Amino acid sequence: MNPSADYVPFVAWPVEVEWALMKTGQVLIIMILLLLTLAFILLFDRKVWAAVQLRKGPNVVGPFGLFQSFADFLKFVLKEIVIPAGANKTVFLLAPLLTFVVAFIAWAVVPWGPGIVIADLNVGILYIFAISSLGVYGIIMGGWASNSKYPFLGGLRSAAQMVSYEVSIGFIIITVLLLVGSLNLTTIVESQAGGAWKWHAFRIFYIPEFPANILVGVTMIVMFVMFFISALAETNRPPFDLPEAESELVAGYQVEYSSTPYLLFMIGEYLNIVLMCAIMTILFLGGWHLPLGSIEALGLSPFWAGALAMLVFYVKIWAVFFMFAMVKAIVPRYRYDQLMRLGWKIFLPTSLVAVVAMGYYVAFLQPASAGVAP
């Protein structure tokens, strides 16, 4: 008698329940990974800044200061929440929560590897652009609800800055979409398979398309640099940290915040920074693809191939963030008129010309077998 033939499972999971549990597990894993990344990337940011200034940086809490971010987290959580007497309490507390939630849900469409994505939307890049645009509302709400002129000024400056550079970021993204022919982030990554010379940032080295690769390569290099600078402005990073300029605005829109609400603002800000690093990696640096060859050519099992793809993608995010940290350490802050002039008078016309150039390439120079998504 075969006992397994009479076995009846205790619970027969419907397909919908299994799918919901799987997606919930993916969300939890990515959230935990992102929160741990924020802890160590904040320490890395402070270490790079210290090294440039010939200092040691955090080095007391834990070995090499590794627990410093966790100590700061506990400090913020345990401190008293202070709400100004004249503030609109509902909006005051809702603003950091909105910033925190919006920063997290943007990661739903980011592919970490082949098939490793929560929602593989065909319009993934539009989803990210739409969600990231909502982040400005949390800053405006926080500045207005505090009922103080300093955070209100900081909120207005931040809103104007973010809206200005979102325009150029949108046109830069269009150049990539014209080249690939798809709004799907996974398709954008797959179009860069085959080596670093196929990555959009280094397309100028793709000799088989000579001389058309010169037009594409120069355009993509310029777009990569402009996207990097626009991402600095979009996330209020130095040298574009004018909404938080302590010497001018007493710390900007979040000056009246303390404890956990302030922590939520900072988590949302750093999540947006890491998201911009991930988007730059996807659009210009080949996503999870290796510089030489492909992961599939290694003959690994699906599990280890996916793990290696995630590791490559993760390392590229850290490499891009290193550039963010170096800019913070070595570039002086812009004046506000310089920031606006750069966005409206330089980046906007340049990105428009780039869109025309990529449209010409796609219409007349692109090989018929390349760049068109199925």
C-alpha positions in Angstrom: 0.0 0.0 0.0 1.4 3.4 -1.0 0.6 5.9 1.8 1.3 8.8 -0.4 -1.6 7.8 -2.6 -4.1 8.5 0.3 -2.5 11.8 1.3 -4.7 14.8 1.2 -3.1 18.2 1.8 -4.4 20.0 4.9 -4.9 23.2 3.0 -5.5 23.5 -0.7 -4.2 26.9 -1.7 -6.1 28.6 -4.5 -4.0 30.0 -7.3 -4.9 33.6 -6.3 -3.8 33.0 -2.7 -0.5 31.6 -3.8 0.1 34.5 -6.1 -0.8 37.0 -3.3 1.6 35.3 -0.9 4.4 35.2 -3.5 4.0 38.9 -4.3 3.8 39.8 -0.5 7.1 37.9 0.0 8.7 39.8 -2.9 7.6 43.1 -1.5 8.9 42.3 2.0 12.2 41.1 0.7 12.7 44.2 -1.4 11.6 46.5 1.4 14.1 44.9 3.8 16.9 45.0 1.2 16.2 48.7 0.5 16.1 49.6 4.2 19.4 47.8 4.9 20.8 49.5 1.8 19.8 52.9 3.1 21.5 52.2 6.4 24.9 51.4 4.8 24.6 53.8 1.9 24.2 56.7 4.4 27.3 55.5 6.2 29.1 55.2 2.8 28.0 58.8 2.0 29.5 60.1 5.2 32.7 58.0 4.8 33.3 59.3 1.3 32.7 62.9 2.4 35.1 62.4 5.3 37.8 60.8 3.2 37.8 63.7 0.7 38.3 66.0 3.7 41.0 63.8 5.2 38.8 62.8 8.1 37.7 59.3 9.4 34.0 59.8 9.5 31.8 57.6 11.8 34.1 55.0 13.4 33.0 54.5 17.0 29.6 52.8 16.9 30.4 49.2 15.9 33.4 48.0 13.9 34.4 50.8 11.5 31.2 52.6 12.5 28.9 50.1 10.8 26.2 50.5 13.4 26.1 54.3 13.2 23.1 54.4 10.9 21.2 52.0 13.2 22.0 54.1 16.2 20.7 57.2 14.5 17.5 55.3 13.6 16.9 54.4 17.2 17.6 58.0 18.3 14.9 59.3 15.9 12.4 56.7 16.8 12.8 57.2 20.6 12.7 61.0 20.5 9.5 62.9 21.3 7.4 64.0 18.3 7.1 67.8 18.6 4.3 69.5 16.6 4.2 73.3 16.4 1.2 74.9 18.1 0.1 76.7 15.0 0.6 73.8 12.6 -2.1 72.0 10.8 -1.5 68.7 12.6 -3.2 66.4 10.1 -1.3 67.7 7.1 1.9 68.1 9.2 1.9 64.3 10.0 0.6 63.2 6.6 3.4 65.0 4.6 6.3 62.8 5.7 4.1 59.7 5.5 3.2 60.5 1.9 6.9 61.1 1.0 7.8 57.8 2.6 5.1 55.7 0.8 5.6 57.3 -2.6 9.3 56.7 -2.4 8.7 53.0 -1.7 5.9 52.2 -4.3 8.1 53.5 -7.1 10.3 50.4 -6.7 7.4 48.1 -7.7 8.4 48.1 -11.4 12.2 48.2 -11.0 13.7 44.9 -12.4 16.5 43.5 -10.3 17.2 40.7 -12.7 15.5 38.5 -15.4 12.0 38.0 -14.1 12.9 39.5 -10.7 10.4 42.3 -10.5 7.2 42.9 -8.5 5.2 44.3 -11.5 6.6 44.0 -15.0 4.5 46.7 -16.5 4.7 47.5 -20.2 4.7 51.2 -19.3 7.1 50.9 -16.3 9.1 54.0 -17.1 5.9 56.1 -17.2 4.9 54.6 -13.9 8.2 55.7 -12.3 8.0 59.1 -13.8 4.4 59.6 -12.6 5.1 58.3 -9.0 8.3 60.3 -8.6 6.4 63.4 -9.6 4.1 62.9 -6.6 7.1 63.3 -4.2 6.9 67.1 -4.5 3.5 67.1 -2.8 4.9 65.8 0.4 7.5 68.6 0.5 4.9 71.3 -0.3 2.5 69.9 2.4 5.3 69.7 5.0 6.4 73.3 4.3 2.9 74.7 4.3 1.5 72.8 7.3 4.4 73.9 9.6 2.9 77.5 9.6 6.3 79.0 9.5 7.9 81.2 6.8 11.2 79.3 6.7 9.9 75.8 5.8 7.3 77.5 3.5 10.1 79.2 1.5 12.0 75.9 1.5 9.0 74.0 0.2 8.4 76.5 -2.6 12.0 76.4 -3.7 12.1 72.6 -3.7 8.8 72.4 -5.7 10.2 74.9 -8.3 13.5 73.0 -8.5 12.0 69.5 -8.8 9.4 70.5 -11.4 12.0 72.3 -13.5 14.4 69.3 -13.7 11.6 66.8 -14.2 11.1 68.4 -17.7 14.6 67.7 -18.8 14.6 64.2 -17.3 11.4 63.5 -19.3 13.1 64.4 -22.6 16.2 62.5 -21.7 14.1 59.4 -21.1 12.4 59.9 -24.4 15.8 59.6 -26.2 16.3 56.1 -24.6 12.7 55.1 -25.5 13.2 56.1 -29.1 16.4 54.0 -29.2 14.8 50.9 -27.6 11.3 51.2 -28.9 9.7 50.1 -25.6 8.5 51.6 -22.3 9.1 48.3 -20.4 12.2 48.5 -18.1 13.1 44.8 -18.6 13.0 45.3 -22.4 15.3 48.4 -22.0 17.8 46.3 -20.0 17.6 43.4 -22.5 18.3 45.7 -25.4 21.8 46.4 -23.9 22.8 42.8 -23.6 26.1 41.6 -25.3 28.8 43.7 -23.6 29.5 47.2 -22.3 29.7 48.6 -25.9 26.0 47.9 -26.2 25.2 49.9 -23.0 23.6 53.2 -23.9 26.3 55.3 -22.1 29.0 53.6 -24.1 27.2 53.1 -27.4 29.9 55.2 -29.2 32.2 52.1 -29.0 29.7 49.9 -30.9 31.8 49.6 -34.0 29.4 47.5 -36.2 27.0 50.5 -36.4 29.8 52.9 -37.6 29.3 55.8 -38.4 25.8 55.9 -37.1 27.2 54.9 -33.7 28.9 58.3 -33.5 25.6 60.1 -33.5 24.0 57.7 -31.0 27.1 57.5 -28.8 27.7 61.3 -28.5 23.9 61.8 -27.8 23.8 59.1 -25.2 26.9 60.3 -23.4 25.5 63.8 -23.2 22.1 62.4 -22.0 23.9 60.3 -19.4 25.7 63.3 -17.9 22.6 65.5 -18.1 20.5 62.8 -16.4 23.1 62.4 -13.6 23.0 66.2 -13.0 19.2 66.4 -13.2 19.0 63.5 -10.7 21.1 65.5 -8.3 18.7 68.4 -8.6 15.6 66.2 -8.5 16.7 64.6 -5.2 18.0 67.9 -3.6 21.5 66.6 -3.5 24.5 69.0 -3.4 25.4 71.2 -5.3 21.6 71.6 -5.7 20.5 71.3 -2.0 19.1 74.8 -2.0 15.8 73.7 -0.3 17.9 72.5 2.6 20.5 75.2 2.6 21.2 75.7 6.3 23.0 79.0 5.9 20.0 80.5 4.1 16.8 78.7 5.2 17.6 77.2 8.6 17.4 73.7 7.0 14.5 74.3 4.6 11.1 72.6 4.5 11.7 70.1 7.3 13.0 72.6 9.9 10.0 72.2 12.2 10.1 68.4 12.1 11.7 66.1 14.6 11.8 62.4 15.6 10.0 59.9 13.4 8.3 62.4 11.0 11.8 63.8 10.2 13.1 60.3 9.8 10.4 59.5 7.3 11.4 62.5 5.2 15.0 61.4 5.2 14.2 57.8 4.3 12.0 59.1 1.4 14.8 61.4 0.2 17.5 58.6 0.3 15.1 56.1 -1.3 14.6 58.6 -4.2 18.4 58.9 -4.5 18.9 55.1 -4.7 15.9 55.0 -7.2 17.7 57.5 -9.4 20.9 55.4 -9.2 18.8 52.3 -10.2 17.1 54.2 -13.1 20.5 55.4 -14.4 21.8 51.8 -14.3 18.8 50.5 -16.2 18.7 53.3 -18.8 22.4 53.7 -19.5 24.6 51.1 -17.8 23.1 47.8 -18.9 21.1 46.9 -15.8 22.1 43.5 -14.6 24.3 42.6 -17.6 28.0 42.0 -17.2 30.5 44.3 -19.0 31.9 41.3 -21.0 29.6 38.5 -22.2 26.3 37.5 -20.5 25.3 35.7 -17.4 23.4 33.1 -19.5 26.8 32.1 -21.1 28.1 31.0 -17.7 25.7 28.0 -17.6 24.5 28.7 -14.1 21.3 27.3 -12.7 18.3 29.7 -12.7 18.7 30.4 -9.0 22.4 31.3 -9.2 22.0 33.2 -12.4 19.2 35.3 -10.9 21.4 35.9 -7.7 24.4 37.0 -9.9 22.1 39.3 -11.9 20.9 40.9 -8.7 24.4 41.3 -7.4 25.6 42.9 -10.6 22.7 45.3 -10.6 23.3 46.1 -6.9 27.0 46.8 -7.4 26.2 49.2 -10.3 23.8 51.1 -8.0 26.5 51.5 -5.5 29.0 52.7 -8.2 26.5 55.4 -9.4 25.9 56.5 -5.8 29.7 56.8 -5.3 29.5 59.5 -8.0 26.7 61.2 -6.1 28.8 61.2 -2.9 31.9 62.6 -4.7 29.9 65.4 -6.2 28.6 66.3 -2.7 32.2 66.4 -1.4 33.9 68.4 -4.1 31.4 70.7 -5.9 30.3 74.0 -4.2 26.6 74.9 -4.0 24.9 76.7 -6.8 23.0 80.0 -6.4 19.3 79.6 -7.1 19.4 81.7 -10.3 22.3 79.5 -11.6 20.2 76.4 -10.9 17.2 77.6 -12.8 19.3 78.9 -15.7 21.0 75.6 -16.0 17.7 73.7 -16.1 15.7 76.0 -18.4 18.3 77.5 -20.7 20.8 74.7 -21.1 19.3 71.3 -20.2 15.8 71.8 -21.8 17.1 73.0 -25.3 19.8 70.4 -25.3 17.5 67.5 -24.5 15.1 68.7 -27.2 17.9 68.7 -29.8 18.8 65.2 -28.5 15.2 64.0 -29.1 15.3 65.3 -32.7 18.7 63.6 -33.2 17.5 60.2 -31.9 14.3 60.5 -34.0 16.5 61.1 -37.1 18.6 58.0 -36.2 15.6 55.8 -35.6 13.9 56.9 -38.8 16.8 56.9 -41.2 20.0 55.3 -39.8 18.9 52.5 -37.4 19.3 48.9 -38.8 15.9 47.3 -39.5 16.7 44.4 -37.1 17.8 46.5 -34.1 16.1 48.7 -31.5 12.5 47.7 -32.1 10.8 45.9 -29.2 8.7 42.9 -30.1 
